[in-house]
Amino acid sequence: MKKNTFAALFFAASLFVVSAATGAELSLPVNIESVGKLKYMVSVKAGATVVIYDGENNEIHKEAITTQKLFNLAGLSDGSYRMVVLDMRKNVITSKSFTIKTEVKRDIVAMN
């Protein structure tokens, strides 16, 4: 009887460890950080997928990353965009919205 009790307790403990690991997988540490004009660094602890949508919710870029990737968005036109990070099960971990707006500056230079 003691052997069966011990085996049942061991089995229950292993289920708890597996369950804790699965829960941790859903809350992976993810960071989307602006690192300059039109550049974002996406960092994840484990693999993830980054999807970029335009203002009309059209997918314009999708890429799997393992730990870290610099996204240079200088090639995008003016408009609103959203960057979404998905886990391996395609659940949204985090997202960041941003707007690209070209700014035209004019300077006056005095000439003598």
C-alpha atoms as a printed R data frame, in Angstrom:
    type eleno elety resid chain resno      x      y       z
1   ATOM     1    CA   MET     A     1  0.000  0.000   0.000
2   ATOM     2    CA   LYS     A     2  2.864  2.403   0.827
3   ATOM     3    CA   LYS     A     3  4.378  1.836  -2.630
4   ATOM     4    CA   ASN     A     4  1.097  2.788  -4.318
5   ATOM     5    CA   THR     A     5  0.758  5.913  -2.169
6   ATOM     6    CA   PHE     A     6  4.321  6.948  -2.955
7   ATOM     7    CA   ALA     A     7  3.786  6.334  -6.682
8   ATOM     8    CA   ALA     A     8  0.557  8.376  -6.648
9   ATOM     9    CA   LEU     A     9  2.267 11.287  -4.855
10  ATOM    10    CA   PHE     A    10  5.211 11.177  -7.279
11  ATOM    11    CA   PHE     A    11  2.817 11.172 -10.254
12  ATOM    12    CA   ALA     A    12  0.861 14.119  -8.835
13  ATOM    13    CA   ALA     A    13  4.104 16.065  -8.242
14  ATOM    14    CA   SER     A    14  5.215 15.455 -11.844
15  ATOM    15    CA   LEU     A    15  1.868 16.722 -13.150
16  ATOM    16    CA   PHE     A    16  2.338 19.904 -11.120
17  ATOM    17    CA   VAL     A    17  5.789 20.494 -12.635
18  ATOM    18    CA   VAL     A    18  4.472 19.960 -16.182
19  ATOM    19    CA   SER     A    19  1.515 22.248 -15.483
20  ATOM    20    CA   ALA     A    20  3.797 24.977 -14.086
21  ATOM    21    CA   ALA     A    21  6.043 24.763 -17.153
22  ATOM    22    CA   THR     A    22  3.063 25.093 -19.491
23  ATOM    23    CA   GLY     A    23  1.807 28.137 -17.585
24  ATOM    24    CA   ALA     A    24  5.237 29.768 -17.727
25  ATOM    25    CA   GLU     A    25  5.364 29.198 -21.476
26  ATOM    26    CA   LEU     A    26  2.264 31.362 -21.936
27  ATOM    27    CA   SER     A    27  3.760 34.296 -20.059
28  ATOM    28    CA   LEU     A    28  7.145 34.453 -21.745
29  ATOM    29    CA   PRO     A    29  9.115 37.624 -21.042
30  ATOM    30    CA   VAL     A    30  8.907 39.716 -24.202
31  ATOM    31    CA   ASN     A    31 10.182 43.205 -24.872
32  ATOM    32    CA   ILE     A    32  9.525 45.528 -27.820
33  ATOM    33    CA   GLU     A    33 11.867 48.482 -27.449
34  ATOM    34    CA   SER     A    34 12.414 51.506 -29.663
35  ATOM    35    CA   VAL     A    35 16.146 51.760 -30.397
36  ATOM    36    CA   GLY     A    36 16.237 54.705 -32.762
37  ATOM    37    CA   LYS     A    37 14.202 56.299 -35.478
38  ATOM    38    CA   LEU     A    38 11.918 53.672 -36.996
39  ATOM    39    CA   LYS     A    39 13.793 50.768 -35.361
40  ATOM    40    CA   TYR     A    40 12.391 48.320 -32.808
41  ATOM    41    CA   MET     A    41 14.277 45.547 -31.008
42  ATOM    42    CA   VAL     A    42 12.087 42.549 -30.188
43  ATOM    43    CA   SER     A    43 13.487 40.251 -27.492
44  ATOM    44    CA   VAL     A    44 11.949 36.960 -26.338
45  ATOM    45    CA   LYS     A    45 13.141 34.225 -23.973
46  ATOM    46    CA   ALA     A    46 12.110 31.432 -26.323
47  ATOM    47    CA   GLY     A    47 11.015 31.366 -29.941
48  ATOM    48    CA   ALA     A    48  8.129 33.525 -31.080
49  ATOM    49    CA   THR     A    49  6.550 34.922 -34.232
50  ATOM    50    CA   VAL     A    50  6.395 38.646 -34.978
51  ATOM    51    CA   VAL     A    51  3.605 39.896 -37.231
52  ATOM    52    CA   ILE     A    52  3.289 43.497 -38.461
53  ATOM    53    CA   TYR     A    53 -0.129 44.798 -39.530
54  ATOM    54    CA   ASP     A    54 -0.939 48.045 -41.318
55  ATOM    55    CA   GLY     A    55 -3.718 50.443 -40.283
56  ATOM    56    CA   GLU     A    56 -6.311 48.388 -42.167
57  ATOM    57    CA   ASN     A    57 -5.292 45.201 -40.300
58  ATOM    58    CA   ASN     A    58 -3.543 43.696 -43.346
59  ATOM    59    CA   GLU     A    59 -0.586 41.472 -42.492
60  ATOM    60    CA   ILE     A    60  2.442 43.054 -44.144
61  ATOM    61    CA   HIS     A    61  5.265 41.060 -42.502
62  ATOM    62    CA   LYS     A    62  5.581 37.812 -40.545
63  ATOM    63    CA   GLU     A    63  8.794 36.357 -39.175
64  ATOM    64    CA   ALA     A    64  9.829 33.727 -36.630
65  ATOM    65    CA   ILE     A    65 12.561 34.770 -34.198
66  ATOM    66    CA   THR     A    66 14.492 32.714 -31.673
67  ATOM    67    CA   THR     A    67 15.684 35.280 -29.122
68  ATOM    68    CA   GLN     A    68 16.213 38.769 -30.544
69  ATOM    69    CA   LYS     A    69 15.669 40.665 -33.797
70  ATOM    70    CA   LEU     A    70 16.047 44.300 -34.869
71  ATOM    71    CA   PHE     A    71 13.186 45.466 -37.094
72  ATOM    72    CA   ASN     A    72 14.033 48.488 -39.263
73  ATOM    73    CA   LEU     A    73 10.742 50.036 -40.355
74  ATOM    74    CA   ALA     A    74 12.235 52.839 -42.475
75  ATOM    75    CA   GLY     A    75 10.883 51.241 -45.656
76  ATOM    76    CA   LEU     A    76  7.251 51.567 -44.553
77  ATOM    77    CA   SER     A    77  5.020 54.371 -45.829
78  ATOM    78    CA   ASP     A    78  3.408 56.928 -43.557
79  ATOM    79    CA   GLY     A    79  0.535 55.417 -41.596
80  ATOM    80    CA   SER     A    80 -0.491 53.449 -38.517
81  ATOM    81    CA   TYR     A    81  0.951 50.012 -37.798
82  ATOM    82    CA   ARG     A    82  0.817 47.328 -35.123
83  ATOM    83    CA   MET     A    83  3.525 44.820 -34.185
84  ATOM    84    CA   VAL     A    84  2.234 41.623 -32.543
85  ATOM    85    CA   VAL     A    85  4.351 38.929 -30.858
86  ATOM    86    CA   LEU     A    86  2.823 35.430 -30.815
87  ATOM    87    CA   ASP     A    87  3.938 32.395 -28.805
88  ATOM    88    CA   MET     A    88  4.374 28.926 -30.317
89  ATOM    89    CA   ARG     A    89  0.615 28.272 -29.963
90  ATOM    90    CA   LYS     A    90 -0.216 31.504 -31.856
91  ATOM    91    CA   ASN     A    91 -1.453 33.249 -28.684
92  ATOM    92    CA   VAL     A    92 -0.741 36.985 -28.504
93  ATOM    93    CA   ILE     A    93  1.986 37.656 -25.925
94  ATOM    94    CA   THR     A    94  2.228 41.402 -26.477
95  ATOM    95    CA   SER     A    95  1.692 44.061 -29.114
96  ATOM    96    CA   LYS     A    96  2.769 47.620 -29.830
97  ATOM    97    CA   SER     A    97  1.116 50.203 -32.051
98  ATOM    98    CA   PHE     A    98  3.053 52.948 -33.795
99  ATOM    99    CA   THR     A    99  2.532 55.669 -36.368
100 ATOM   100    CA   ILE     A   100  4.963 56.723 -39.065
101 ATOM   101    CA   LYS     A   101  4.667 60.337 -40.122
102 ATOM   102    CA   THR     A   102  7.107 62.112 -42.384
103 ATOM   103    CA   GLU     A   103  8.087 65.482 -41.040
104 ATOM   104    CA   VAL     A   104  9.290 68.135 -43.453
105 ATOM   105    CA   LYS     A   105 11.474 70.835 -41.965
106 ATOM   106    CA   ARG     A   106 12.380 74.068 -43.689
107 ATOM   107    CA   ASP     A   107 15.214 76.293 -42.539
108 ATOM   108    CA   ILE     A   108 16.041 79.833 -43.518
109 ATOM   109    CA   VAL     A   109 19.678 80.706 -43.913
110 ATOM   110    CA   ALA     A   110 20.687 84.363 -43.930
111 ATOM   111    CA   MET     A   111 23.225 85.295 -46.578
112 ATOM   112    CA   ASN     A   112 25.175 88.549 -46.393
